[in-house]
Amino acid sequence: MVITIALILIVARLLAEWVLSEMNLREVTRNAGRAPDAVAAMMDEATYQKSVAYTQAKSRFNRLTLLFDAGVLALVLVSGILPQMFAQIGAWAPGANWDDTLFILFVSVLLSLPSLPFEWWAQFRLEAQFGFNKSTPGLWVSDKIKGIALLFVIGFPLLWGLLSLVGWVGDFWWIWAFALLFGFQLLMMVLYPKLILPLFNKLTPLPDGELRDRLLALGDRTGFQASTIEVIDGSKRSGHSNAYFTGFGRFRRIVLFDTLIEQLEAEELEAVLAHEVGHYKSGHIPKMLAVAAFMQFAAFASIAWLLSADWFLSGFGFPAGELAPALLLFGLLSGLVTFWFSPLSNIMSRKNEYEADDFARAAMKSSGPLIAALRKLASENLSNMTPHAWFSGFYYSHPTLVERERAMVATK
């Protein structure tokens, strides 16, 4: 019965995502002949037509991946391979927690393998077709190997600690598990840019000059101090661009993609950073952390409830009371439920984006620099300028460029 419910949820999400993709594809195609007036003011016709082609290609490819991923998940659940692997790995050291940890890690790696051909095609065919791919097959393989290595190096002790909590603290293990995981994530906000990010990218201090002076001056007048301003070599993998800051307190650091520096003028980059500072000054970071903490707390409470329900684990062929399978199944299936709530989280995220835009407008004393930057970024990244409203609601954490410009102009 429980597998049947899981299959229904898989099919329901697949159908919903397929319909949303079709609605978006039709909306983009309907506007393909000529850019709408609002869009024509932001993007030249040649770039707009290229963005339409890029969106159409991604939409068709993504629908294939949706169908494939749903099929793989359904097959894994009904085949009985997961309880077989659990029994086999558990036989290595009965009663130990390290074998349960290896079970979760091995299954996570194995489940990622079928999608590798799709990831390769997306990188070296689709992205390359539109000039975004800068990676090489060797770098791509190296990234995958490093990712698996980090999964075991970091994931093993973390998972072992989570699984051991049941024996250490008893029935309230899930509260301590939440505290352990959330505390680990806060720690990683500080350690990730120092220890892990350099394994994949090179970070260099932003050289002295007009841009550095502008950004430092922006930090002074907005009360945002960062330990350093660094440039990341994002161009070694992709032509897409971004800017962000990591860490908190005195560990804050500003990170700019080298592609972003190439694409924008100094004043426009200052406006982009002012937007990121706006997230910090508006309190969005602690609010997001609070929401994430609540969701994780609810997740562990749900896992504890499912662990105590014999029908859940037995329905998938696992022995009752085993935490490792409960954690794995929750990770595999929770997205089938949380997907339907994504519009709510996107509404919150969009509200934050509007507030950050307003902060940047005030910090720059004009909306012009940020608007100019966003227009360039939309063109450089071939953004979808005419998404269907429902598709945007489910998948866009940021307002569209048309919506953002309209809001900034209205607040002048």
C-alpha positions in Angstrom: 0.0 0.0 0.0 2.7 2.5 1.0 4.6 1.8 -2.3 1.4 2.5 -4.2 1.0 5.8 -2.5 4.7 6.6 -3.3 4.1 5.8 -7.0 1.0 8.0 -7.1 3.0 10.8 -5.7 5.7 10.3 -8.3 3.2 10.2 -11.1 1.4 13.3 -9.7 4.6 15.4 -9.5 5.8 14.2 -12.9 2.4 15.1 -14.5 2.4 18.5 -12.8 6.0 19.3 -13.9 5.3 18.1 -17.4 2.2 20.3 -17.7 4.0 23.3 -16.2 6.8 22.8 -18.7 4.4 22.5 -21.6 2.6 25.7 -20.5 5.9 27.5 -20.3 7.1 26.2 -23.6 3.8 27.3 -25.3 4.0 30.8 -23.7 7.6 31.3 -24.9 6.8 30.0 -28.4 3.8 32.2 -28.6 6.0 35.2 -28.0 8.8 34.0 -30.2 7.8 35.9 -33.3 8.7 39.3 -31.9 9.7 40.5 -28.4 6.8 42.0 -26.4 7.1 45.8 -26.0 8.2 45.6 -22.4 10.9 43.1 -23.3 12.0 44.9 -26.4 13.0 47.9 -24.2 15.4 45.6 -22.2 16.9 43.2 -24.8 17.7 43.5 -28.5 15.8 41.4 -30.9 18.7 39.1 -31.9 19.5 38.3 -28.2 15.8 37.8 -27.5 15.5 35.2 -30.3 18.5 33.4 -28.9 17.0 33.4 -25.4 13.8 31.9 -26.8 15.8 29.1 -28.6 17.8 28.5 -25.4 14.6 28.3 -23.2 13.0 26.0 -25.8 16.0 23.7 -25.9 16.3 23.5 -22.1 12.5 22.9 -21.7 12.5 19.9 -24.1 15.7 18.5 -22.5 14.4 18.9 -19.0 11.2 17.0 -19.8 13.3 14.0 -20.7 15.2 14.2 -17.5 12.0 14.5 -15.5 10.6 11.3 -17.1 13.9 9.5 -16.6 14.4 10.5 -13.0 10.8 9.6 -12.1 11.2 6.2 -13.8 14.5 5.5 -11.9 12.9 6.4 -8.6 9.9 4.2 -9.2 12.0 1.3 -10.3 14.2 1.6 -7.2 11.2 1.6 -4.9 9.4 -1.4 -6.5 12.4 -3.6 -7.3 13.3 -4.3 -3.7 16.9 -3.5 -4.4 17.2 -1.1 -1.4 16.3 -3.6 1.3 18.5 -6.1 -0.4 21.5 -3.7 -0.2 20.6 -2.8 3.4 20.7 -6.5 4.3 23.9 -7.2 2.4 25.8 -4.2 3.8 24.4 -4.8 7.3 25.9 -8.3 7.2 29.4 -6.7 7.2 29.1 -5.6 10.8 25.7 -6.5 12.5 24.6 -4.0 15.0 27.2 -1.3 14.0 26.3 2.1 12.9 29.1 2.5 10.3 27.5 -0.1 8.0 24.2 1.8 8.1 26.2 5.0 7.3 27.8 3.2 4.3 24.4 2.0 3.1 23.1 5.6 2.8 26.3 6.8 1.2 26.5 3.9 -1.3 22.9 4.2 -2.3 23.3 8.0 -2.7 26.2 7.5 -5.1 24.6 4.7 -7.0 21.4 6.7 -7.5 23.4 9.6 -9.0 25.0 7.4 -11.7 22.1 7.0 -14.0 21.7 10.7 -14.5 25.4 11.3 -15.4 24.8 11.0 -19.2 22.1 13.6 -18.9 24.4 15.9 -16.9 27.1 15.4 -19.5 24.8 16.2 -22.4 23.5 19.3 -20.7 27.0 20.6 -20.1 28.8 19.6 -23.3 25.9 19.8 -25.8 23.1 22.0 -24.7 25.2 24.6 -22.8 28.0 24.4 -25.4 25.4 25.0 -28.2 24.6 28.4 -26.7 28.2 29.3 -25.8 28.0 28.8 -22.0 30.1 25.8 -21.5 33.7 26.5 -20.6 34.5 23.2 -18.9 36.4 20.2 -20.3 35.7 16.5 -20.0 38.7 16.2 -17.6 37.5 18.9 -15.3 33.9 17.6 -15.4 35.1 14.1 -14.3 37.4 15.6 -11.7 34.5 17.6 -10.2 32.5 14.4 -9.9 35.3 12.5 -8.3 35.9 15.3 -5.8 32.2 15.5 -5.0 32.0 11.8 -4.2 35.2 12.0 -2.1 33.8 14.9 -0.1 30.5 13.0 0.3 32.4 10.2 2.2 34.9 12.4 4.0 32.3 14.8 5.4 29.1 12.8 5.1 30.4 9.7 6.9 31.2 11.2 10.3 28.0 13.4 10.1 25.7 10.5 9.3 27.5 8.2 11.8 26.8 10.8 14.5 23.1 11.2 13.5 22.6 7.4 13.5 24.4 7.0 16.8 22.1 9.5 18.6 19.4 6.9 18.9 21.6 4.8 21.1 23.0 7.7 23.0 19.9 9.8 23.9 16.9 7.5 23.2 13.5 8.6 22.0 14.4 12.3 21.7 17.2 11.6 19.3 15.5 13.6 16.5 15.8 16.8 18.5 19.5 16.3 19.0 19.8 15.2 15.4 18.3 18.5 14.3 20.7 20.4 16.5 23.7 18.5 15.1 22.8 19.0 11.5 21.8 22.7 11.8 24.9 23.4 13.8 27.0 21.7 11.2 25.4 23.8 8.5 26.2 27.0 10.3 29.8 25.8 10.7 30.0 25.1 7.0 29.0 28.6 6.2 32.3 29.6 7.6 34.4 26.7 6.6 33.1 26.1 3.0 34.7 29.1 1.3 38.0 28.4 3.1 38.3 24.6 2.9 36.0 23.2 0.2 35.5 25.9 -2.4 39.2 26.1 -3.2 39.1 22.5 -4.2 37.0 23.4 -7.2 37.8 27.1 -7.9 40.5 29.6 -7.5 39.8 32.6 -5.3 41.9 35.7 -5.7 41.7 39.1 -3.9 40.0 41.8 -6.0 42.9 44.0 -7.3 43.2 47.6 -6.3 41.4 50.0 -8.6 38.1 51.8 -9.2 36.0 48.7 -8.7 37.5 47.8 -5.3 37.3 51.4 -4.2 33.6 51.6 -5.1 32.8 48.4 -3.3 34.6 49.3 -0.2 33.0 52.8 -0.2 29.6 51.1 -0.6 30.3 48.9 2.4 31.3 51.9 4.5 28.2 53.9 3.7 25.8 51.0 4.1 27.4 49.6 7.3 28.4 46.3 5.7 31.9 45.2 6.4 33.4 42.1 4.8 36.7 40.4 5.6 37.7 40.4 2.0 36.5 40.9 -1.6 37.5 37.9 -3.8 37.1 37.0 -7.5 36.2 33.4 -8.3 37.2 31.8 -11.7 33.7 30.8 -12.6 34.7 31.1 -16.3 36.6 27.8 -16.1 33.2 26.0 -16.2 30.5 28.3 -17.5 29.8 31.7 -19.1 27.0 32.3 -16.6 27.7 34.9 -13.9 26.9 35.6 -10.3 27.8 37.5 -7.1 27.3 36.6 -3.5 28.7 36.8 0.0 29.5 33.9 2.3 29.9 33.5 6.0 28.6 35.7 8.7 29.9 38.2 11.3 33.6 38.9 10.9 33.9 35.9 8.5 31.8 37.6 5.8 33.4 37.7 2.4 32.2 39.1 -0.9 32.7 36.8 -3.9 32.4 38.0 -7.5 32.5 35.8 -10.6 35.1 36.8 -13.1 32.5 36.6 -15.8 30.4 39.2 -13.9 33.4 41.6 -13.8 33.8 41.2 -17.5 30.1 41.8 -18.3 29.4 44.9 -16.1 30.7 48.4 -15.6 32.0 49.4 -12.1 28.8 51.3 -11.2 26.7 48.4 -12.3 28.7 45.9 -10.2 28.4 48.3 -7.3 24.6 48.2 -7.7 24.6 44.4 -7.8 26.6 44.3 -4.6 24.2 46.8 -3.1 21.4 44.4 -3.8 23.3 41.6 -2.0 24.0 43.9 0.9 20.3 44.7 0.9 19.5 41.1 1.8 21.9 41.4 4.7 20.7 44.7 6.0 17.0 43.7 5.6 17.5 40.7 7.8 16.8 38.2 5.1 19.7 35.9 6.1 18.5 35.2 9.7 15.0 34.9 8.4 16.0 32.3 5.9 18.0 30.5 8.5 15.0 30.5 10.8 12.8 29.1 8.1 15.4 26.4 7.2 15.7 25.5 10.9 11.9 25.1 11.2 11.8 23.0 8.1 14.6 20.8 9.3 13.0 20.4 12.8 9.7 19.4 11.1 11.6 17.0 8.9 13.3 15.2 11.8 10.0 15.1 13.7 8.4 13.5 10.6 11.2 10.9 10.3 10.8 10.0 14.0 7.1 9.5 13.5 7.7 7.4 10.4 10.3 5.4 12.2 7.7 4.5 14.9 5.1 3.5 12.3 5.7 -0.2 11.3 3.7 0.2 8.1 6.2 2.7 6.6 9.5 0.7 6.7 7.8 -2.7 6.3 5.9 -1.4 3.3 9.2 -0.9 1.5 10.6 -4.2 2.6 12.8 -2.9 5.5 12.9 -4.2 9.1 11.0 -2.1 11.6 12.8 0.5 13.7 15.8 1.0 11.4 16.8 4.6 11.2 19.1 4.5 8.2 16.4 3.3 5.7 14.0 5.8 7.3 16.5 8.7 6.6 17.1 7.5 3.1 13.4 7.0 2.2 12.6 10.4 3.6 15.3 12.0 1.5 14.0 10.2 -1.6 10.3 10.9 -1.1 10.0 14.2 0.7 10.5 16.2 -2.5 7.3 14.6 -3.8 5.4 16.5 -1.1 7.4 19.7 -0.7 7.2 20.4 -4.4 3.6 21.4 -4.1 4.6 24.1 -1.6 7.3 25.7 -3.7 5.1 28.6 -4.8 4.8 29.6 -1.1 8.6 29.7 -0.6 9.0 31.5 -3.9 6.6 34.2 -2.8 8.7 34.8 0.3 11.9 34.8 -1.8 10.4 37.3 -4.3 9.4 39.6 -1.5 13.0 39.6 -0.3 14.3 40.3 -3.8 12.0 43.3 -4.1 13.2 44.6 -0.7 16.9 44.1 -1.7 16.2 45.9 -5.0 14.7 48.8 -3.1 17.7 48.9 -0.8 20.1 49.0 -3.8 18.1 51.8 -5.4 18.4 53.9 -2.2 22.1 53.1 -1.7 22.9 54.1 -5.3 20.4 57.0 -5.2 19.0 55.8 -8.4 17.5 52.6 -9.9 19.4 53.2 -13.1 22.6 51.2 -12.3 20.8 48.2 -11.0 18.4 48.1 -14.0 21.3 48.4 -16.4 23.1 45.6 -14.6 20.0 43.3 -14.6 19.4 44.0 -18.3 23.0 43.0 -19.2 22.8 39.9 -17.0 19.5 38.9 -18.6 21.1 39.2 -22.0 24.3 37.5 -21.2 22.5 34.6 -19.5 19.8 34.4 -22.1 17.1 34.5 -19.5 13.6 33.5 -20.2 11.8 36.9 -20.5 8.3 35.6 -21.0 7.7 32.7 -18.6 4.2 31.4 -18.0 2.9 32.7 -14.7 2.3 29.3 -13.2 5.7 28.0 -14.3 7.3 31.1 -12.8 5.4 30.6 -9.6 6.7 27.1 -9.1 10.3 27.5 -10.3 11.3 31.2 -10.0 12.7 32.3 -6.7 13.3 35.8 -8.2 10.8 38.0 -10.0 11.2 38.3 -13.7 13.2 41.2 -15.1 10.0 42.9 -16.3 8.5 42.6 -12.8 11.6 43.9 -11.1 11.9 46.9 -13.4 8.3 47.8 -13.0 8.6 47.7 -9.2 11.8 49.8 -9.2 10.4 52.4 -11.5 7.2 52.6 -9.4 9.2 53.4 -6.3 11.2 56.2 -7.8 
